[in-house]
Amino acid sequence: MVKINISMFRYFDYVFYRVHSYYINKKDDIPILHSLGFLWILQVIIAAVIFGIVDKFTNGAMTSSDSVKTKAYISLGIFYVLFLVFDLIRYLNNKYYQSLPELFANSSLNGKVKTWMIFIQPVLLIISTITFLILTKHH
């Protein structure tokens, strides 16, 4: 049986809460959709990073041939769609959505983690992964 790490869900909840709070403060017209979009992009990038690193450590086993590569990319696409559906179900649920401020409004992280740090995460993940893959490339 697969045990899902609850702390990863809390991390996504916190990111959603902070991004949503940012858009609320900016008086955005659709803060929930912008927050969902940002969270989904972050999750897609995390999955792509994991895929790239696993492929690197398996000496390209997931991209060794066209048929394997096609299956790997289709699987990755399915994960992306599942992330989106999961996020939509989770964060469009009014009860759950309204419980997030109770969980995080008084969090000590709010003072330590600046909003720009949350928004820069996808960029840093992409840059660090590309750098890692380039530096570890065999000639």
Sine and cosine of phi, psi and omega as CSV:
sin_phi,cos_phi,sin_psi,cos_psi,sin_omega,cos_omega
0.00,0.00,0.69,-0.73,-0.01,-1.00
-1.00,0.07,0.79,-0.62,0.04,-1.00
-0.98,-0.22,0.84,-0.55,-0.04,-1.00
-1.00,0.04,0.74,-0.68,-0.01,-1.00
-0.96,0.27,0.91,-0.42,-0.04,-1.00
-0.91,0.42,-0.54,0.84,-0.05,-1.00
-0.90,0.43,-0.48,0.88,0.05,-1.00
-0.92,0.39,-0.64,0.77,0.06,-1.00
-0.91,0.42,-0.63,0.78,0.03,-1.00
-0.90,0.43,-0.60,0.80,0.05,-1.00
-0.88,0.48,-0.74,0.67,0.02,-1.00
-0.90,0.43,-0.63,0.78,0.06,-1.00
-0.87,0.50,-0.68,0.73,-0.01,-1.00
-0.91,0.41,-0.69,0.72,0.04,-1.00
-0.86,0.50,-0.73,0.68,0.02,-1.00
-0.86,0.51,-0.73,0.69,-0.01,-1.00
-0.86,0.52,-0.73,0.68,-0.05,-1.00
-0.93,0.38,-0.67,0.74,0.01,-1.00
-0.92,0.40,-0.67,0.74,0.02,-1.00
-0.89,0.46,-0.68,0.73,0.04,-1.00
-0.87,0.49,-0.64,0.77,0.03,-1.00
-0.87,0.50,-0.75,0.67,-0.03,-1.00
-0.93,0.36,-0.54,0.84,0.08,-1.00
-0.89,0.45,-0.72,0.69,0.00,-1.00
-0.90,0.43,-0.48,0.88,0.04,-1.00
-1.00,0.10,0.04,1.00,-0.01,-1.00
0.83,0.56,0.66,0.75,0.04,-1.00
-0.92,0.39,0.56,-0.83,-0.02,-1.00
-0.94,0.33,-0.58,0.81,-0.04,-1.00
-0.75,-0.67,0.92,0.39,-0.08,-1.00
-0.88,0.47,-0.55,0.84,-0.05,-1.00
-0.93,0.37,-0.63,0.78,0.00,-1.00
-0.94,0.33,-0.63,0.78,0.05,-1.00
-0.92,0.40,-0.61,0.79,0.03,-1.00
-0.92,0.39,-0.68,0.73,0.05,-1.00
-0.89,0.45,-0.66,0.75,0.02,-1.00
-0.88,0.47,-0.71,0.70,0.02,-1.00
-0.89,0.45,-0.72,0.70,-0.02,-1.00
-0.88,0.48,-0.68,0.74,-0.01,-1.00
-0.90,0.43,-0.66,0.75,0.04,-1.00
-0.88,0.48,-0.68,0.74,0.04,-1.00
-0.87,0.49,-0.70,0.72,0.00,-1.00
-0.91,0.41,-0.63,0.78,0.04,-1.00
-0.89,0.46,-0.69,0.72,0.00,-1.00
-0.91,0.41,-0.66,0.75,0.04,-1.00
-0.87,0.50,-0.71,0.71,0.01,-1.00
-0.90,0.44,-0.66,0.75,0.01,-1.00
-0.91,0.42,-0.62,0.78,0.04,-1.00
-0.90,0.44,-0.73,0.69,0.02,-1.00
-0.88,0.48,-0.70,0.72,0.03,-1.00
-0.85,0.52,-0.73,0.68,-0.01,-1.00
-0.89,0.45,-0.66,0.75,-0.01,-1.00
-0.94,0.34,-0.68,0.73,0.04,-1.00
-0.89,0.46,-0.68,0.73,0.03,-1.00
-0.88,0.48,-0.63,0.78,0.01,-1.00
-0.90,0.43,-0.72,0.69,-0.05,-1.00
-0.97,0.25,-0.24,0.97,0.08,-1.00
-0.98,-0.21,0.34,0.94,0.01,-1.00
0.81,0.59,0.66,0.75,0.08,-1.00
0.98,0.21,0.38,0.92,-0.04,-1.00
-0.88,0.48,-0.51,0.86,-0.04,-1.00
-0.99,0.10,-0.19,0.98,0.01,-1.00
-0.77,-0.64,0.44,0.90,-0.10,-0.99
-0.96,0.29,-0.52,0.85,0.02,-1.00
-0.68,-0.74,0.24,-0.97,-0.03,-1.00
-0.88,0.47,-0.65,0.76,-0.04,-1.00
-0.93,0.36,-0.65,0.76,0.03,-1.00
-0.92,0.38,-0.66,0.75,0.01,-1.00
-0.89,0.46,-0.69,0.73,0.02,-1.00
-0.87,0.49,-0.71,0.70,0.02,-1.00
-0.90,0.44,-0.64,0.77,0.01,-1.00
-0.90,0.43,-0.69,0.72,-0.01,-1.00
-0.94,0.34,-0.58,0.82,0.08,-1.00
-0.91,0.42,-0.69,0.72,0.04,-1.00
-0.87,0.49,-0.68,0.73,0.02,-1.00
-0.89,0.45,-0.66,0.75,0.05,-1.00
-0.89,0.46,-0.63,0.78,0.05,-1.00
-0.89,0.45,-0.67,0.74,0.06,-1.00
-0.87,0.50,-0.65,0.76,0.00,-1.00
-0.88,0.48,-0.68,0.73,0.02,-1.00
-0.92,0.40,-0.66,0.75,0.03,-1.00
-0.89,0.46,-0.64,0.77,0.07,-1.00
-0.85,0.53,-0.71,0.70,-0.04,-1.00
-0.90,0.44,-0.73,0.68,0.01,-1.00
-0.89,0.46,-0.70,0.71,0.02,-1.00
-0.86,0.51,-0.73,0.69,-0.01,-1.00
-0.89,0.46,-0.69,0.73,0.01,-1.00
-0.88,0.48,-0.71,0.70,0.01,-1.00
-0.91,0.42,-0.69,0.73,-0.08,-1.00
-0.93,0.36,-0.75,0.66,-0.16,-0.99
-1.00,-0.08,-0.23,0.97,0.12,-0.99
-1.00,0.00,-0.07,1.00,0.10,-0.99
-0.97,0.25,0.93,-0.37,-0.10,-1.00
-0.84,0.55,-0.65,0.76,0.00,-1.00
-0.88,0.48,-0.74,0.67,-0.03,-1.00
-0.93,0.36,-0.71,0.71,-0.01,-1.00
-0.84,0.54,-0.67,0.74,-0.02,-1.00
-0.97,0.23,-0.25,0.97,0.02,-1.00
-0.99,0.13,-0.28,0.96,-0.06,-1.00
-0.89,0.45,-0.67,0.74,0.05,-1.00
-0.87,0.50,-0.58,0.81,0.05,-1.00
-0.89,0.46,-0.61,0.79,-0.02,-1.00
-0.96,0.30,-0.62,0.78,-0.21,-0.98
-0.88,-0.48,-0.15,0.99,-0.07,-1.00
-0.86,0.51,-0.58,0.81,-0.03,-1.00
-0.96,-0.28,0.33,0.94,-0.02,-1.00
-0.93,0.37,0.63,-0.77,0.05,-1.00
-0.92,0.40,-0.35,0.94,0.03,-1.00
-0.92,0.40,-0.46,0.89,-0.04,-1.00
-0.86,0.52,-0.56,0.83,0.03,-1.00
-0.99,0.12,-0.46,0.89,-0.05,-1.00
-1.00,0.05,-0.64,0.77,-0.06,-1.00
-0.99,-0.13,0.92,-0.39,0.01,-1.00
-0.98,0.18,0.43,-0.90,-0.03,-1.00
-0.86,0.50,-0.64,0.77,-0.01,-1.00
-0.89,0.46,-0.48,0.88,0.02,-1.00
-0.91,0.41,-0.57,0.82,0.02,-1.00
-0.94,0.33,-0.69,0.73,-0.04,-1.00
-0.94,0.34,-0.39,0.92,-0.04,-1.00
-1.00,0.06,-0.21,0.98,-0.04,-1.00
-0.79,0.61,-0.76,0.65,-0.02,-1.00
-0.87,0.49,-0.65,0.76,-0.01,-1.00
-0.90,0.44,-0.71,0.70,0.00,-1.00
-0.90,0.43,-0.62,0.78,0.05,-1.00
-0.88,0.47,-0.71,0.71,0.00,-1.00
-0.90,0.43,-0.76,0.65,-0.03,-1.00
-0.89,0.46,-0.72,0.70,-0.03,-1.00
-0.92,0.39,-0.60,0.80,0.02,-1.00
-0.93,0.37,-0.72,0.69,0.04,-1.00
-0.87,0.49,-0.69,0.73,0.04,-1.00
-0.87,0.49,-0.72,0.69,0.02,-1.00
-0.86,0.50,-0.73,0.68,-0.04,-1.00
-0.91,0.41,-0.59,0.81,0.03,-1.00
-0.94,0.34,-0.70,0.72,-0.04,-1.00
-0.93,0.37,-0.42,0.91,-0.02,-1.00
-0.98,-0.21,0.16,0.99,0.00,-1.00
-0.94,0.34,0.73,-0.68,0.04,-1.00
-1.00,0.07,0.63,-0.78,-0.01,-1.00
-1.00,-0.02,0.00,0.00,0.00,0.00
